[in-house]
Structure formats: C-alpha cells, structure tokens
Amino acid sequence: MNRWFSLDRLWAMVRKEFIQMRRDRLTFAMMVGIPVLQLTLFGFAINSDPRHLPMAILDADQSTYTRTIVAALRHTRYFDLTHHARNEAQASALLAQGDVQFVLSIPADFTRRLLRGERPSLLLQADATDPAATSNALAVLSRLEQQALTQDLRGPLANLRGTAPPFEFTVHRRYNPEGITQFNIVPGLMGVILTMTMIVMTGLAVTREHERGTMENLLAMPVSPIEVMVGKIVPYIFVGYIQVAVILVAARWVFDVPMLGSFGLLLAGTLLFIVANLTVGITFSSLANNQTQAMQMSFFFFLPSILLSGFMFPFRGMPGWAQYAGEVLPLTHFLRFIRGLMLKGNEFSQLWPHLWPLLMFTGAILLLGLLRYRRTLD
Amino acid sequence: MTAPAPVIHVEGLSKSFQGKLAVDHVSLEIDQGDIFGFLGPNGSGKTTTIRLLCGLLTPDEGTGTCLGHDLLREAYQIKRQVGYMTQRFSFYEDLTIRENLDFVARIYGMTQRQDVVDAAIDRLNLTDRQHQLAGTLSGGWKQRLALTACTLHQPRLLLLDEPTAGVDPQARRDFWDQIHHLAADGITVLVSTHYMDEAERCSRLGYIASGRLLADGTPQSLVAESELSTWAIDGTDIHRLGDTLKSVPAAQQIVPFGTRLYVSGTDTAALKSTMDAIARKPGFQVHPVSPRLEDIFTRLMQRQEDTQ
C-alpha cells in the first residue's frame, strides 16, 4: 500500500462517514430541513419590491383633480389609501406610529392654483427609515406628474398639460422584466444554503473525532491526512446535491424561476462550489479545538458570505474594500455563476470567469487544511 | 549468532506539555516476546510514553527505534506494525461491531477482509450481536472488541494503555490469558496497569513516577535488588499492633491485609529486633517473607519524594 494515498483507505473512510451520517438524525434533518425552511422564508416572505403600502391623505381641497391624483397613485399598486387624516397633527401621528408609510397633503388652494397654471406642489411625506421599502414607490411619482391629469385637462385647460420632453429613455428590464424578487433570491439561496450546511456539517467532522476520543485511534492507524480529509468530504457532496435537487424543484415548480442554461453545466459548477465549502468546513474543523469553536468559525465565515457576496445587497453598491473582500468569498462567484446560468442562459465561456476563482479558493484552503492537520496529538 | 534487535529501543526520551515535564529522559529496551508491565501512579507519564512510542506524540528530546524503525522519521512504518489500545474506548460507538472491525481491516488494506472479520467476530463469540452498535456494549465487551480490533492486522507490537481499568475480575483474567497467548505467538506487549496481580503476570516490569523510569527488570530481579526486608505478622489484633508500630522508625511500610500485617523497611537489623520482640508476645506469628511488588514500588516512590 502506498504511504501517502490509497484508494482502499480512502474508501474505508468514506464508507465509515456514510454509515455515521446515516445514523445521525440531525444531519438528515438539516439536509432537507434547511432548504425547505430557507426557501419558505426567503422565497415567500422576503420581497424587495413591496407594494400596497398604506397611505394617509389630508385633502383640504377635495376637487375632481385631487381625486384623480389619488386614484392614479392607487393604480400604481404601490399606494393603498388607508386613512383620511383630519388635520396635520393626526397625519403626523399616523406616520410616527408607523400606521402609514406615506402622508399625502393637498393644500386648500391646490385646484385654484392648478387652473391658474402656477404648477402647485403636493406634499408627500414618506417614512424613509427603510429606504428600500419606499424607493420603488417614490420612483413612480415622476411618471405620475406627467400623466395623471392628462385626461382631466381638456379643452381650454389643455395648455396646462406638460409639454412633451425633448427626448425620452426607453428602458428594457432584461432577464427579469417584471422585477420578480424570487428570480434573484431563489438561485442565490442555493448558494447560501450550501454555504451554511456544508460548512457547518464538515466543520464538526474532525472536531467530533477529537471530542469522542476516536481521533487518537485514527492517528495511530496508517491513514494519511488527505485520506481523512477527502474521506470526510465525499459523503457531504451527496448531501449537497440532495439540497440542490430540493431547491431546483422548488425553483421550477413553486417559484417558476426560469432555467435558461445547461443543466449539466449547473451540476458541474455546483460541484465546484460544494467542494469549495466543504474544504472550508474541514479546514475549520482541523483548526478548531472543539465543536463549539468550529461552529463559531462557521458563523464567522457565513456572515460576510451573506452580506458581502451580493446575496442580500447589490454587490456594486458596496465600497471598494468591501468588494475586494467579497471577491474572496466563494458565494460571490457562485451567485454570479448561478444567476448567469439560470436567468441569462450564459454559456460555459461566459461562466468560466466565475468558476476558476472557486478552484483557486478550494486549492488554497485545502492546502491550509492539510498543513494544519494534526498528525499527532501534540 | 547475534541476538535479535530489541523491539523497542529508546534513549533519553523526553516530552513536556506547557513547560511541565511529563516524560523525563526515559530509556527502554524491550525484547521480542516480552510482556512489559508499565506501572506508576496516575499522571506519572505512562500514557505519554506509550504515545511517544507509537508516534502519536513527537518527543522533545531523545532518539530510538520501534520495530527497527526510527521513531521520528518512520512513523508510518511503525503504525502499520503496532496495535495500540487506548485507555478510553476509541472505536466508533455509532458503528456496529462488524462495521468497526471492517473499517480497521480496510484501513490496513487486508486481503480476504471478510474472512478476517468473520474469524475475529467468531473468536469474540459475538456472531449473534455483530450488528449491534459498539456504543451499546458493556465495558468488558468494549475492551474485548478493542483488543480484537487492534490485533486484527497482526501487529508485531501491542501497546495497551490500562486495558483492564474498570473491568470485572473474570474478564481481566480472560484478557490476560489472551495476552499470554499473543506473547507466545511472538508478539511483544507493553501494558500499563495499576493492578499488582497483573504486574506479577508480566515478564518484565518498569516503574515510572513523575516522568522518570525508577526501576526496570523482571519481577524476580526487582525483588532481589530491592533493599527491602518484609515480615508478615499473623494475628487477631493486628490493627492495634499496626498503630503501635507506626512509632517505630524502622517500620517504614505497614500494610494490613486481612488478618495479616506486612511490615517492610530498609534497616533490616533494626526491623528484625522489633519483629523478634513481637514474636515473643502471645497471639502473633511472625515470619520473614520476600517483599511484595507493591512494597517495592511504594519504597521507590518514597525515595523519589525524599530526593526531591
């Protein structure tokens, strides 16, 4: 038998890990439970383009024109008229308590000044504590100014209609024309779920042997570090693919996420990502002294992965240093890969720039793990 | 014809943890077929020495060979030919008996794995329970499984770290019978223990305290070389006698043993006159005996403490 590597010994490790995994109910629960839970949370609960936001109106004018404007606001589906405020103080209170997201104040002389052509103002106060919640709603206002009163300003009033702008932009929202949040979230979620479960599961793999005392026995046997590490990684590749299957099924039949790219390429790219995460987990596991430390390291890695990868927040919105940090994380590259493949139907040549960083990352981390793997109990 | 090279040959082996010396320049030579009993109090460095010998720890100082392989550079070759049984059960409790043995057989790349595992289970008398999880076995059975597992690859050297701790007397006796069988087949055994009856079943003994090897030899030579004289006193009221003897400086060790009192000391002449005085009293029979191993080791401990 070869001193450094033997397939027989590797297979012995893989078999052992499979049997142990099969007997560990928690691993099984995590395998399917985490994807289902996360898909439910992120897929159904989270929406970055909220509509039907409550609005209070303080209408001191009450004319045809103001009613048309309110109706136009409601037709955007961003605004729901929920309260009629009697005075300024009540309107402010509603906003302060969070009962409404917007307060629309229409001054008493609005119609008179409108007809005089004085271009009067309407005050729309927004609760901007969460900018993301209001930004899309506010973005439709400029279109509304142009068009809301077109129908009402007829005959002698026609000259009050705005003159047409000298040019206009035609915007095509490609890859996700309706801006459906799930199209972005669900493929990304595949990366997040794999990052979380793969690292946590393997993070415990080596420390468990240390804590149960079985490491002493394993070290006394002629099994090499690479056999132990790879042997512990292989079974979890299958766990990863089971999770991928769960997510893909949900993406296709529950969320109707398009799948434009090649399925084979998706499986291959996902394999690289799974292995990258497993190497991180196994390396944490050989660095940590106990399972608690391994868990802490896993979370330490998981948090920036979620925040800096472009999953939660737009990658290009981050400052330069944060982008550099994000580039190191495998999730960043996987998100580009999976979104490019599923939503844009990218080819291999277009996806390769997102795949080779995963390979580099895996190689570097595996090397670190092997160097730090303790061959002795020192 | 030259004598076969010793199975274990180490010189000046030292190991410290966080500045505390656990093993202090230990030199050992163990020949093939020996059953070397390793004795010493808790925390004296027995486990550390065993771990140094099988490559689980790297020595800070010292050199040596194990089965002809260099301790520092040829750990792999040593591991292939050594069976190490840890103090705590360190096979997989969430694997069955059969799966554990099968795993070991695979790791050592054994041919005819099925047959080897079948035979081992048969020898253990566990054929009916082979699919039971190892974690559900009792202490005695775990120990038997561990011994079987660590001898599966037919090692030339067995390192057993307190294998019989917490095991009932019958299981201990069976265990030692097995060790003698293995030694008869030419396997060298190094076994650490706390039990004196087990020490007496060894062909050689080493006594370690505070990391230092204080004595090394056959049980007979240790008795012969000890400067200790021991008397046995039989009588009905030996406990009160024992209390009075505590004021006699020559009686360095007084150990009651049922209706018998063992008294040992290095000052033979002084002790003999005390014993003669007791012999004249009614109700006591006094006769000289050879010192017991326990007395010898206690003496070694006391001397060690005196010199510190």
Interface residues (C-beta under 8 A of the other chain):
Chain A: M1 R3 S6 D8 R9 W11 A12 R15 K16 I19 Q20 R23 D24 R212 G213 T214 M215 E216 N217 L219 A220 M221 P222 V223 R375 T376 L377 D378
Chain B: R51 C54 G55 L56 L57 T58 A75 Y76 K79 R80 V82 Y84 T86 R88 F89 S90 F91 Y92 E93 D94 L95 E99 F103 V104 R106 I107 Y108 G109
